[in-house]
Amino acid sequence: DSPYNYTWHIPFTYTTNAERVDKVIILTEKENIVKLSKPATWIKANNDFRMYYITNYDLVGWKKLYHQLVTDHTIFTTTDRIQMLSDLLSLVTADRLDITFPLQFLTYMKKRKRVWTLEAGNGALASFN
């Protein structure tokens, strides 16, 4: 909470297992409810990392995203996949998340063949030297 009562207007886009919504929704309250047009088992915010913020999920949410990655990663763009890894490691660096799950998340990278995805994973790990 801000001592000056600052509020942030957060531009929000998302992808679920059922749909991708690129229309920007502006979140203006401390707590917001976004009504999904289709039932979903997971949600990933900030499509293509177009907005400059880190997204955190509870551990169940992260695990659902990880499961989707190893089941069928193509539902996410390459930028989305790199963003999730970047967000995870940024949260570890900020002491907001234990490193155990992000290291498990990195196991997804061993299946990747695209150079920029591998470089993103290697660059993220290098930040821990």
C-alpha positions, 0 to 999 in steps of 0.5 A: 500500500502506498502512503500517498494512496497511489493507484496504478492502471494495469493494462491486462491481456491474457491467454487461457487453455480455452482462448487468447484475449489480446484486447487490453483490459485496464485494471483500475482497482486494487482487486479486479475480477476479469470474467472469462468468456469460456471456462478455463483450467489455467490463465497466463497474463501479459500476452507476448510480454507487451506490458512492462511488469512481472507476473506472479501466480500461486504455485498451483497456477505456475504448475498448471502453466508448466504442465501446459508447456510440457504437454503442448508448448505451442499454445504459448508464443516463444515470447510468452515462454521466455517471459514465464522463465524471466518472470520466475527468475526475477521473482527468485532474485527479488526473494518472492519465490523459492528457487526450487520450482523455477529450476524444475521449470527449466527442465522444459528448456532441455527439449527446446531447439530454437536458439533464442529460447535456449539463450534466454534460459542460459542468460537467466541462469547466468544471473545467478553466478 
